[in-house]
Amino acid sequence: MRRCLLFLVLILLAFAARQTGAQGESARFTVHSARSGKWSDPATWAEKRLPKSGDLVQVRAGHAVTYDVLSEEAIRMIHVADTLSFSREKSTRLDVGLIKIQAGDTATEEGFNCDGHASAPAADPKAPRPALEIGAPGRPIPANVTATIRLTHFPGTDKETLPAIIDCAGRWDVHGAPLSRTWLKLGASAKPGDATVTLSEPVTGWKVGDRVIVTGSKHTYNGGSFRPSRGGKAQTEVRFIAALAGTTLTLDQPLQYEHWGVGETRSEVANLSRNVVIESAQPDGVRGHTMYHLDSTGGVSYAEFRHLGKENVLGKYSLHFHLVRDSMRGSGVVGASIWDSANRWITLHGTDYLLVRDCVGYQSVGHGFFLEDGTEAYNVLDRNLAVQAFAGKRLPKQVLPFDANDGAGFWWAAGRNTFTRNVACENDQYGYRFEVAQRSNFDPNLLIGLPDGTRARRDIRTVPFLRFEDNESHTEGLYSFNFGDDVNPAVRGDREHPFIARNLRAWETHYTLRPNLQFFLMDGLRVNHAVYGVYHPDYDAHVYRNVYLNGISSEPVNRAHDDDSVQYGSFTYDGLTLENCRVGRDPLIQLACTSPTAGQAGHFRNLVVKNSRSNAQVVDLGGGPRSERLQNGVAYFFHDYPAPGRTTRVVSARFPALMAGGDYGSIPQFTGKDVRAAEGAPVPFPELLAPVDDLAPATMITSVQRAAGKLVVRGVAQDNGKVVSVLVNGRPAKLTDAGAGVVDWEATLDSAADGKVTARGADEAENQERVGHTLPIQ
């Protein structure tokens, strides 16, 4: 019996040890707060001394400590169980191995997982949270003060998870001095040797000594990578501000390359410097990372994250929102600079209703602005700049196995998000990559957020974009805009809910647009100087409107599935202009060889061919490989072309049956050698899609501030149509800045009787937001 009891005790002890090992041992703190006070005051600490190099420090519950030192002594760990705030009166520096913001009396020295994930504060939004404050909303670190955190590796600690800043259901606020614009377009072209550049508008908040980049203007990619360590030939240049007067920016050194600043092809100038900095102390050694966990709150504005991210390590990113869902609704990252990242710029993983605006990402291994698992919804990525996301490797145990992590400025797999007014340039593989697939090791039926606030399982391949509009791409490695699944094109909306992209711009790029999805509406595409225009389309209920292709050198309008030349459905182009296109082997417009279904067609209306020519004329079969499995021919209809009032029908010469009953032949300077055409009476121009707006807006309250006895409430609303009103506690808000489906709004209230503020939106189609966003007033 004793042996049995002893054996049972040993088993229990072993199990307990295993559990302790899994959770990590509680840190043995060497310095503890004794009261609220300044970090520099020995009386603040129970040990009656200041924290020194190697200490493990705990700010206990009930204590608010102000960090007010500029120190090179590296603290091994800080457990923030109440409040640690950085001074706004003097410049500070903190070297630290781990900051863990977590309630409770204990914490482990673990830089990724939270301890038991203590999320009790989520049950009561008004309950006090442990907080790390580097500035606060409305009270940032002033411009004449700096705050720097240097994440420092300590020998013997876990290199995979440390050093780090990790928010475990607490509040982490990071707010530096605002800039009127973090990046903007050039106002005039700059030549090699110029030491000044002209900005498109005056800026405030930029200072002498700030680090800036001037983005490239010429497509220089010839395979490989833009990454400097791999011999990249990018033309984005890093300089420092020597002087600034109005729109004239003087640089510390002359420029090496030409940078365009006229018309539709204008490069950008971006400021990378902020007065709040979080960085790795050893960029060439063990790097740090930062993350917000489930139930966390807070937000980031005008802070600089540099030399962060652990290359080829899952989850260790420069700035990571990890399974946050909607506990940070309305907050997010505004005006941040993230550069020299070894693993992403900003990652949204299992996170909804976040605002990412006016951020600059420069040089990242792997995708830059990244939505990780396909369940993310209602996030707004607005007016961000993505420069040089380099090709990386697939990460161990990554959530989506089909993602090659090959360098996209913006990468996402969840349609119901908003991307507006962003610019991407010099990224290795893609400016923008929307990729979602079904594979033997991945089922795309996932739990996603619905408009009524519930969550349900949906095939995410069928969820169209909430908004994708007014985005730009230039000087990319390969693709500017790539949507869908290259292997099995089953990404599909429906005729009433197609994937819609509006008002896109691309210049000096290789492949402009690759739409591998069904039910697609491209409304407004302007391309200047590219190798390919519309490339490898999965024509199946595709509608293209107002497409301008200027200076395409290889294939302006590619055939369906390129070398396969198989067209699965019909498409239309209404308003296609081909200007200054000089093409050799291939025609300006390629006819698909075959279709598995009879009756498929392509229709062109308002076609303009201006100063463009090809050895294969305007329309013909494409050169190179073609399908030899001829099933059904495809007919292309050119309305009012070449002559007004007539319709020209073009078919492949390999399908004689399609030419029955017509006078088919060649039309000089229009048809190539492999097609035949006949002019006839007008035929109806089909309407393949009938989009319906039955999706309500989604609102986010971004701030609630008291001013002169009033409550000033501000926020953002997004919609797939036009937001016409936002009600805040039943009162109309003022719409202050509307564009591309994203609206900023503001409301002033006398009070909030129930201690809460609720905002709901409505759109032009009379869709009313059912749930809205509710915030308690602190």
C-alpha positions in Angstrom: 0.0 0.0 0.0 2.8 2.4 0.9 4.5 1.6 -2.4 1.3 2.4 -4.2 0.9 5.7 -2.3 4.6 6.6 -2.9 4.2 5.8 -6.6 1.1 8.0 -6.8 2.9 10.8 -5.1 5.8 10.6 -7.5 3.4 10.6 -10.5 1.7 13.7 -9.1 5.0 15.4 -8.4 6.2 14.6 -11.9 2.9 16.0 -13.4 3.2 19.1 -11.3 6.8 19.6 -12.4 5.8 19.1 -16.0 3.0 21.7 -15.6 5.4 24.1 -13.9 7.9 23.7 -16.7 5.2 24.3 -19.3 4.1 27.5 -17.5 7.6 28.6 -16.6 8.9 29.3 -13.1 7.8 32.4 -11.4 10.5 35.1 -11.6 12.4 35.7 -8.4 12.1 39.5 -8.2 15.1 41.3 -6.6 13.4 44.7 -6.4 9.8 45.5 -5.5 7.9 48.7 -5.4 6.9 49.8 -1.9 4.7 52.7 -2.9 3.9 55.0 -5.8 6.7 57.3 -6.8 9.6 58.0 -9.1 11.9 55.3 -10.4 14.8 57.5 -9.4 13.7 57.7 -5.7 15.0 55.0 -3.5 12.0 55.4 -1.3 9.8 54.0 -4.1 11.4 50.6 -3.6 11.0 48.1 -0.8 14.8 47.4 -0.9 15.5 51.1 -0.4 17.7 51.2 -3.5 17.4 51.9 -7.2 17.0 49.0 -9.6 20.4 48.1 -11.2 21.8 46.0 -14.0 20.5 42.4 -13.9 17.6 43.1 -11.5 14.2 41.6 -11.8 11.8 44.4 -10.9 8.1 44.2 -9.9 5.7 47.2 -9.8 3.2 45.8 -7.4 -0.6 46.3 -7.5 -1.6 49.6 -6.0 1.5 51.4 -7.1 2.1 53.8 -9.9 5.8 54.3 -10.7 7.1 57.0 -13.1 10.2 56.0 -15.1 12.4 59.1 -15.1 16.0 58.0 -15.7 18.3 57.9 -18.7 20.2 54.8 -17.9 22.5 52.3 -19.7 22.0 49.7 -16.9 20.0 46.8 -18.3 17.2 45.6 -16.2 16.6 41.9 -16.8 12.8 41.9 -16.3 10.0 44.3 -15.2 6.7 42.9 -14.1 4.1 45.6 -14.3 1.2 44.6 -12.0 -0.1 48.1 -11.7 1.2 51.2 -13.6 4.6 52.1 -15.0 4.6 55.4 -16.9 7.4 57.2 -18.6 8.2 60.8 -17.7 6.9 63.5 -20.0 9.2 66.1 -18.4 12.6 64.6 -19.2 14.2 62.2 -21.7 14.4 58.6 -20.6 16.2 55.4 -21.7 15.4 51.9 -20.5 17.5 48.8 -21.4 15.4 45.7 -20.5 15.1 42.0 -21.2 11.4 41.7 -20.7 8.5 43.9 -19.8 5.4 41.9 -18.9 2.2 43.8 -18.3 0.1 41.4 -16.3 -2.1 41.4 -13.2 -1.2 39.3 -10.2 1.6 38.9 -7.7 3.8 36.6 -9.8 5.0 36.4 -13.4 7.2 34.1 -15.4 10.2 35.2 -17.4 8.4 34.2 -20.6 8.3 36.5 -23.6 5.4 35.0 -25.6 2.8 33.2 -23.4 0.9 34.9 -20.7 0.7 33.2 -17.3 -2.6 31.4 -17.1 -3.7 34.2 -19.4 -5.2 36.2 -16.5 -8.0 38.0 -18.3 -10.2 38.9 -15.4 -10.3 42.6 -16.3 -12.2 41.8 -19.5 -15.2 40.8 -17.4 -15.4 44.4 -16.1 -14.2 46.9 -18.7 -14.0 49.6 -15.9 -11.8 47.4 -13.7 -8.3 48.7 -13.2 -5.7 47.1 -15.5 -2.0 46.9 -15.2 -0.6 49.5 -17.5 2.6 50.5 -19.3 2.3 54.1 -20.4 4.8 55.7 -22.7 2.6 58.7 -23.3 -1.2 58.5 -23.3 -4.0 59.3 -25.8 -4.2 63.0 -26.0 -1.1 63.4 -23.8 1.8 62.0 -25.9 5.5 62.3 -25.0 6.2 65.9 -25.9 8.4 66.6 -29.0 11.2 68.0 -26.9 11.4 64.8 -24.8 12.5 61.4 -26.0 11.7 57.9 -24.6 13.7 54.9 -25.7 13.4 51.3 -24.8 16.2 49.0 -25.8 15.3 45.3 -25.7 18.4 43.5 -24.4 19.2 39.8 -24.5 20.5 38.3 -21.2 22.7 35.2 -21.6 20.9 32.1 -20.4 17.4 33.4 -21.2 15.3 32.0 -24.0 16.5 33.4 -27.3 13.2 32.4 -29.0 10.9 34.4 -26.8 13.1 37.1 -25.3 13.8 40.0 -25.2 10.2 41.3 -25.5 7.4 43.6 -24.4 4.3 41.6 -23.9 0.8 42.9 -22.8 -1.2 40.2 -21.1 -4.7 41.6 -20.7 -3.3 44.8 -19.5 -3.0 48.2 -21.1 0.0 49.3 -23.2 -0.1 52.8 -24.5 2.8 54.1 -26.7 2.3 57.7 -27.9 4.9 60.0 -29.4 4.7 63.5 -30.7 2.4 63.7 -33.7 3.5 64.6 -37.3 1.0 66.2 -39.7 2.0 63.6 -42.2 4.4 60.7 -41.8 4.9 60.3 -45.5 3.8 62.2 -48.6 4.4 62.5 -52.3 7.2 64.5 -54.0 6.0 67.9 -55.3 8.7 67.9 -58.0 11.2 65.6 -59.6 14.7 65.3 -58.1 17.8 64.5 -60.2 20.9 62.6 -59.2 23.2 65.0 -57.3 20.3 67.0 -55.9 20.6 67.7 -52.2 17.0 69.1 -51.9 13.6 67.6 -52.6 10.3 69.3 -52.9 7.4 68.0 -50.8 3.8 68.0 -52.1 2.7 70.0 -49.0 4.3 71.6 -45.9 4.7 69.3 -42.9 4.9 69.8 -39.2 6.6 67.6 -36.6 9.6 66.9 -38.9 12.9 68.0 -37.5 16.5 68.5 -38.5 18.3 65.2 -37.9 15.3 63.0 -38.7 15.9 59.9 -40.8 13.9 59.9 -44.1 13.6 57.7 -47.2 13.0 58.8 -50.7 11.4 55.9 -52.6 12.5 54.6 -55.9 11.0 55.6 -59.3 12.4 53.0 -61.7 11.8 49.3 -62.0 15.2 47.7 -61.3 14.2 44.3 -60.1 15.7 41.5 -62.2 15.0 38.5 -60.0 16.4 37.6 -56.6 15.6 40.2 -54.0 15.8 43.9 -53.1 17.4 42.8 -49.8 20.8 44.5 -49.5 22.5 41.4 -48.1 21.4 39.5 -51.2 22.7 42.1 -53.7 19.5 44.0 -54.1 19.4 46.9 -56.5 16.7 49.1 -54.9 16.7 52.8 -55.6 15.0 53.9 -52.4 17.5 56.1 -50.6 18.0 56.9 -46.9 19.0 60.4 -45.9 18.8 62.7 -42.9 17.2 66.1 -42.7 19.6 69.0 -42.8 17.1 71.8 -43.1 13.3 72.2 -43.8 11.6 75.3 -45.0 8.0 75.1 -46.4 8.0 72.4 -48.9 11.8 72.4 -49.5 13.6 69.5 -47.7 17.4 69.7 -47.6 19.2 66.4 -47.2 22.5 65.7 -45.5 23.8 64.1 -48.8 22.9 64.4 -52.5 20.7 61.8 -54.1 22.2 59.0 -56.2 19.1 58.3 -58.3 16.4 60.1 -60.1 13.1 60.3 -58.2 10.0 61.3 -60.1 7.6 63.9 -58.8 5.3 64.9 -61.6 1.8 63.6 -62.7 0.8 60.1 -61.9 4.3 58.7 -61.3 5.5 60.4 -58.1 7.7 58.8 -55.5 7.3 59.3 -51.8 9.3 60.9 -48.9 8.7 59.2 -45.5 10.0 60.2 -42.1 11.2 57.2 -40.1 12.1 59.1 -36.9 9.9 59.4 -33.8 10.7 60.7 -30.3 9.4 57.4 -28.8 11.6 54.5 -29.8 11.5 50.7 -29.2 14.5 48.9 -30.6 16.7 45.9 -30.2 19.9 46.7 -28.3 21.7 44.1 -30.5 20.3 44.2 -34.1 23.0 41.8 -35.3 22.5 39.5 -32.3 19.4 38.4 -30.4 16.6 40.7 -31.5 13.4 41.6 -29.5 9.7 41.6 -30.3 6.5 43.1 -29.0 3.0 41.9 -28.7 -0.5 42.5 -27.4 -2.5 39.4 -26.2 -6.2 38.6 -25.9 -8.2 41.1 -23.8 -5.4 43.7 -23.9 -6.1 47.3 -24.5 -4.1 50.5 -25.3 -2.7 51.6 -28.6 0.2 53.1 -30.5 0.7 56.4 -32.2 3.8 58.1 -33.6 6.3 55.7 -32.2 9.3 54.1 -33.9 9.9 50.3 -33.8 13.4 49.5 -35.3 15.7 46.5 -35.5 13.0 44.2 -34.1 11.6 40.8 -35.1 13.2 37.3 -35.0 13.9 36.0 -38.4 12.3 32.6 -39.3 10.6 32.4 -35.8 6.8 32.1 -35.7 5.0 34.8 -33.8 8.0 37.0 -32.9 7.2 40.1 -34.9 8.1 43.8 -34.6 4.5 44.7 -33.5 2.1 41.8 -33.0 -1.6 41.7 -32.1 -2.0 38.1 -31.1 -5.6 36.7 -30.9 -6.8 40.1 -29.5 -10.2 39.8 -31.3 -12.1 43.0 -30.5 -10.8 44.0 -27.0 -8.9 46.8 -28.8 -11.7 47.9 -31.1 -11.1 51.4 -32.2 -7.5 51.6 -31.1 -4.5 50.4 -33.1 -1.4 51.8 -34.7 -1.4 55.4 -36.1 1.6 57.2 -37.5 4.2 54.6 -36.5 7.5 53.9 -38.2 8.6 50.2 -38.3 11.9 49.6 -40.1 14.7 47.1 -40.4 12.4 44.3 -39.2 13.6 40.7 -39.4 10.0 39.4 -39.2 7.0 41.6 -40.4 6.2 45.2 -39.6 2.7 44.8 -38.1 0.9 41.5 -37.7 -2.8 41.2 -37.0 -3.6 37.7 -35.9 -7.1 36.8 -34.9 -7.8 40.5 -34.4 -10.8 42.6 -35.4 -11.7 46.3 -35.6 -8.2 47.7 -35.5 -7.1 50.9 -37.1 -3.7 50.9 -38.9 -3.2 54.4 -40.4 -0.4 56.6 -41.6 2.3 54.0 -40.8 5.6 53.6 -42.6 7.1 50.2 -43.0 10.6 50.0 -44.4 12.6 46.8 -44.9 11.1 43.6 -43.5 11.9 39.9 -43.9 8.6 38.3 -45.0 5.4 40.1 -45.5 5.1 43.6 -44.1 1.5 44.6 -43.1 0.2 41.1 -42.4 -3.1 39.5 -41.4 -2.2 36.1 -40.3 -4.9 33.4 -40.0 -7.8 34.3 -42.3 -10.3 35.1 -39.5 -9.5 38.8 -39.1 -12.4 41.1 -39.9 -13.3 44.8 -39.9 -9.8 46.1 -39.7 -8.9 49.3 -41.5 -5.5 49.8 -43.1 -5.6 53.3 -44.4 -2.9 55.5 -45.9 0.1 53.3 -45.0 3.4 53.1 -46.9 5.0 49.7 -47.5 8.6 49.7 -48.8 10.8 46.6 -49.3 9.2 43.6 -47.8 11.8 40.9 -48.6 11.3 37.3 -49.5 11.5 35.1 -46.4 10.9 31.5 -45.6 7.7 29.7 -44.5 7.6 29.9 -40.7 7.6 26.7 -38.6 4.0 25.7 -37.8 2.5 28.7 -39.5 -1.3 28.9 -39.5 -1.9 29.0 -43.3 0.3 26.5 -45.0 -0.1 27.9 -48.5 1.6 31.2 -47.6 5.1 31.2 -49.0 6.0 34.3 -47.0 7.8 35.6 -50.1 7.6 39.3 -49.5 4.4 41.3 -49.9 3.9 44.8 -48.7 0.3 43.9 -47.7 -0.8 40.3 -47.3 -4.2 39.0 -46.1 -6.5 36.0 -46.4 -9.7 37.5 -44.9 -11.8 39.5 -47.3 -13.9 41.5 -44.9 -11.3 44.2 -44.2 -10.6 47.6 -45.6 -7.5 48.7 -47.5 -7.6 52.3 -48.7 -5.1 55.0 -49.8 -2.1 52.8 -49.2 1.1 52.8 -51.3 3.5 49.8 -51.8 6.8 49.9 -53.6 10.0 47.8 -54.1 8.6 44.7 -52.4 10.2 41.4 -53.5 7.1 39.6 -54.7 3.9 41.6 -54.3 2.7 45.0 -53.4 -0.7 43.6 -52.4 -1.4 39.9 -52.1 -4.9 38.5 -51.2 -4.4 34.8 -50.9 -6.7 32.1 -49.6 -6.9 28.5 -50.7 -8.1 25.0 -49.8 -5.4 22.4 -49.4 -5.2 18.9 -48.1 -3.7 20.4 -44.9 -6.0 23.4 -44.7 -9.8 23.7 -44.5 -10.9 27.3 -45.3 -14.1 26.9 -43.3 -13.3 29.1 -40.3 -15.0 31.0 -37.5 -15.3 34.7 -38.6 -17.1 37.7 -37.2 -20.5 38.6 -38.7 -22.2 41.9 -39.1 -24.6 41.1 -36.2 -21.7 40.7 -33.8 -21.8 36.9 -33.7 -19.2 34.5 -35.0 -20.0 31.6 -37.4 -18.2 29.2 -39.6 -17.8 30.3 -43.2 -15.7 29.4 -46.2 -13.5 32.4 -46.2 -12.9 32.0 -49.9 -16.4 33.3 -50.5 -16.1 36.5 -48.3 -15.5 39.5 -50.6 -13.5 42.6 -49.8 -15.2 45.0 -47.5 -13.3 47.8 -49.2 -10.2 47.8 -51.5 -9.9 51.2 -53.0 -7.5 54.1 -54.0 -4.4 51.9 -53.5 -1.1 52.4 -55.4 1.9 50.2 -56.3 5.1 51.1 -58.0 8.6 49.7 -58.7 7.6 46.2 -57.3 9.6 43.1 -57.8 7.0 41.0 -59.6 3.3 41.8 -58.8 1.5 44.9 -57.9 -2.0 43.5 -57.2 -2.4 39.7 -56.9 -5.8 38.4 -55.8 -6.9 34.8 -55.3 -5.6 31.2 -55.5 -3.0 30.5 -58.2 -3.4 26.7 -57.8 -7.1 26.2 -57.7 -9.1 29.3 -58.6 -12.1 28.7 -56.3 -12.0 32.1 -54.6 -15.5 33.4 -55.3 -18.2 35.7 -54.3 -21.4 35.7 -56.2 -23.1 38.0 -58.7 -24.6 40.2 -56.0 -21.5 40.1 -53.8 -18.5 40.1 -56.0 -14.9 41.0 -55.1 -14.6 44.7 -55.9 -11.4 46.8 -56.4 -11.7 50.5 -57.2 -9.4 53.2 -58.4 -6.0 51.4 -58.3 -2.8 52.8 -59.7 0.4 51.1 -60.7 3.6 52.3 -62.4 7.0 51.0 -63.2 6.2 47.5 -62.3 6.2 44.0 -63.8 2.9 42.2 -63.5 0.2 44.8 -62.7 -3.0 42.9 -61.9 -3.5 39.1 -61.4 -7.1 38.4 -60.6 -7.5 34.6 -59.9 -11.0 34.7 -58.5 -14.6 34.5 -59.7 -17.1 37.3 -59.7 -14.7 40.2 -59.8 -15.3 43.9 -60.5 -12.3 46.1 -61.3 -13.6 49.7 -61.5 -10.8 52.1 -62.2 -7.3 51.0 -63.0 -4.5 53.3 -64.2 -1.2 51.8 -65.2 1.9 53.6 -66.4 4.9 51.7 -67.7 4.6 48.0 -66.9 5.6 44.7 -68.6 2.1 43.2 -68.1 -1.3 44.8 -67.6 -4.1 42.4 -66.7 -2.2 39.2 -66.3 -3.4 35.6 -65.9 -7.1 36.5 -65.3 -9.5 33.8 -64.1 -12.2 35.2 -66.4 -15.5 34.1 -64.9 -18.0 36.8 -64.4 -15.3 39.5 -64.5 -16.2 43.1 -65.1 -13.6 45.7 -65.9 -14.4 49.4 -66.1 -12.3 52.4 -66.9 -9.0 50.7 -67.4 -6.1 52.8 -68.7 -2.9 50.9 -69.7 0.0 53.2 -70.8 3.4 52.0 -71.9 2.9 48.2 -71.5 5.8 46.4 -73.1 4.7 42.7 -73.3 1.0 41.8 -72.7 -1.5 44.6 -72.0 -4.5 42.2 -71.7 -3.5 38.6 -71.2 -5.6 35.5 -72.1 -7.4 33.5 -69.4 -5.0 31.5 -67.3 -2.1 32.7 -69.5 -0.3 29.6 -70.9 -3.3 27.3 -70.2 -5.5 29.7 -72.3 -8.7 28.3 -70.8 -11.6 30.6 -70.2 -14.2 29.4 -67.6 -16.7 32.2 -67.9 -17.5 35.5 -69.6 -16.1 38.9 -69.0 -16.6 42.6 -70.1 -14.4 45.6 -70.5 -16.2 48.9 -70.6 -13.7 51.8 -71.1 -10.3 50.2 -72.0 -7.6 52.6 -73.2 -4.3 51.2 -74.6 -1.8 54.0 -75.1 1.9 54.0 -76.0 2.0 50.2 -75.8 4.8 48.6 -77.8 4.4 44.9 -78.0 6.4 42.3 -80.0 5.2 38.7 -80.2 1.8 39.0 -78.5 -1.2 41.0 -79.5 -2.6 43.9 -77.4 -5.6 41.8 -76.5 -5.2 38.0 -76.3 -8.1 35.7 -77.2 -8.4 32.5 -75.1 -8.0 29.2 -76.9 -10.8 27.2 -75.4 -13.4 26.9 -72.7 -14.9 23.8 -71.0 -18.3 25.4 -71.4 -19.9 26.5 -74.6 -21.0 30.1 -75.1 -18.4 31.9 -73.1 -17.4 35.3 -74.4 -15.6 38.6 -73.9 -17.1 42.0 -74.6 -15.3 45.2 -75.2 -17.0 48.6 -75.3 -15.4 52.1 -75.5 -12.1 50.6 -76.6 -9.4 53.2 -77.5 -6.1 52.2 -79.1 -3.8 55.2 -79.2 -0.2 55.2 -80.4 0.0 51.4 -79.7 1.1 48.6 -81.9 2.0 45.0 -81.9 3.4 42.5 -84.5 0.3 40.4 -83.7 -2.1 43.3 -84.1 -4.8 44.3 -81.7 -6.4 40.9 -81.1 -5.1 37.4 -81.6 -4.3 34.2 -79.7 -1.4 34.8 -77.4 2.1 33.4 -78.2 3.9 30.7 -76.3 2.2 27.6 -74.8 -1.5 27.1 -75.5 -4.0 24.5 -74.6 -4.1 21.7 -77.1 -7.3 20.3 -75.6 -9.8 22.2 -77.7 -13.3 21.9 -76.2 -15.4 25.0 -77.0 -14.4 28.2 -78.8 -14.6 31.6 -77.2 -15.9 34.7 -79.0 -14.8 38.3 -78.3 -17.2 41.1 -79.2 -15.9 44.6 -79.9 -18.8 47.1 -79.7 -18.6 50.1 -81.9 -15.1 49.0 -83.0 -13.4 49.3 -85.4 -16.4 51.3 -86.7 -19.3 53.0 -84.7 -22.7 51.4 -84.8 -21.3 47.9 -85.6 -20.1 45.0 -83.5 -17.1 43.0 -84.6 -17.0 39.4 -83.5 -13.6 37.7 -83.2 -13.1 33.9 -82.9 -10.2 31.5 -83.1 -9.5 30.1 -86.6 -9.3 26.6 -84.9 -13.1 26.6 -84.4 -14.7 26.8 -87.9 -18.1 26.1 -86.5 -18.1 29.5 -84.8 -17.8 31.2 -88.2 -20.9 29.6 -89.7 -23.3 32.1 -91.2 -20.9 35.0 -91.2 -18.3 36.6 -93.5 -15.2 36.0 -91.4 -11.8 37.1 -92.4 -8.9 39.2 -91.4 -9.2 42.9 -90.6 -6.0 44.8 -91.4 -4.3 46.3 -88.3 -6.8 44.7 -86.1 -6.8 40.9 -86.2 -3.7 38.6 -86.0 -3.0 35.5 -88.0 -4.8 33.0 -85.7 -8.2 34.7 -85.4 -11.0 35.6 -87.8 -13.5 38.5 -87.5 -16.8 39.5 -88.9 -18.7 42.8 -88.6 -22.4 42.7 -87.8 -25.3 44.4 -86.3 -25.0 45.6 -82.7 -25.5 43.0 -79.9 -26.4 43.7 -76.3 -23.6 44.5 -73.9 -24.1 42.0 -71.0 -24.3 43.0 -67.4 -22.5 40.1 -65.7 -22.7 41.4 -62.1 -25.4 43.1 -60.1 -23.7 44.2 -56.9 -26.1 44.7 -53.9 -25.2 46.7 -50.9 -26.7 44.8 -48.0 -23.8 45.2 -45.6 -24.1 47.8 -42.8 -21.2 50.1 -41.8 -18.9 49.2 -39.0 -17.9 51.9 -36.6 -15.0 52.3 -34.2 -14.7 54.8 -31.4 -11.1 55.9 -31.4 -11.2 58.4 -28.5 -13.4 59.8 -25.7 -12.1 63.0 -24.1 -13.5 65.5 -21.7 -13.3 69.2 -22.8 -15.0 72.2 -21.2 -17.5 69.9 -19.4 -18.4 68.1 -22.5 -17.6 64.6 -23.9 -15.8 64.8 -27.3 -16.2 61.4 -29.0 -14.2 60.7 -32.2 -14.1 57.6 -34.4 -13.9 56.0 -37.8 -16.6 54.2 -39.8 -16.1 51.9 -42.8 -18.5 50.6 -45.4 -18.6 48.9 -48.8 -20.8 51.8 -49.9 -21.2 55.3 -48.6 -21.6 56.1 -44.9 -24.2 58.9 -44.6 -24.6 59.1 -40.8 -23.2 58.0 -37.5 -25.2 58.3 -34.3 -23.5 58.6 -31.0 -25.8 57.9 -28.0 -28.6 58.7 -30.5 -27.2 62.1 -31.6 -25.8 62.8 -35.1 -22.0 63.0 -35.4 -20.2 65.3 -37.8 -18.6 63.5 -40.6 -15.2 65.3 -40.8 -13.3 63.4 -43.5 -14.9 61.0 -46.0 -13.2 59.1 -48.8 -13.1 55.7 -50.3 -15.6 54.3 -47.9 -13.7 55.3 -44.7 -15.2 58.2 -42.7 -13.8 60.1 -39.7 -16.5 61.5 -37.4 -16.8 63.5 -34.3 -19.6 64.1 -31.8 -19.9 66.3 -28.7 -22.1 65.1 -25.8 -23.2 66.9 -22.7 -22.9 63.6 -20.7 -23.6 59.9 -20.9 -26.3 59.0 -18.4 -25.5 55.3 -18.3 -21.7 55.8 -18.3 -21.3 54.5 -21.8 -20.9 55.8 -25.3 -22.3 53.9 -28.2 -21.8 54.7 -31.9 -23.7 53.2 -34.8 -23.5 53.9 -38.6 -25.9 53.9 -41.5 -25.1 53.9 -45.2 -26.7 55.3 -48.4 -28.4 51.9 -49.1 -30.2 52.3 -45.7 -28.3 49.6 -44.0 -28.3 50.2 -40.2 -25.5 48.9 -38.0 -27.1 46.6 -35.6 -24.5 46.2 -32.8 -22.3 49.3 -33.1 -19.4 50.0 -30.8 -19.9 50.7 -27.1 -17.2 52.0 -24.7 -17.5 52.7 -21.0 -16.4 56.1 -19.9 -13.4 55.9 -17.6 
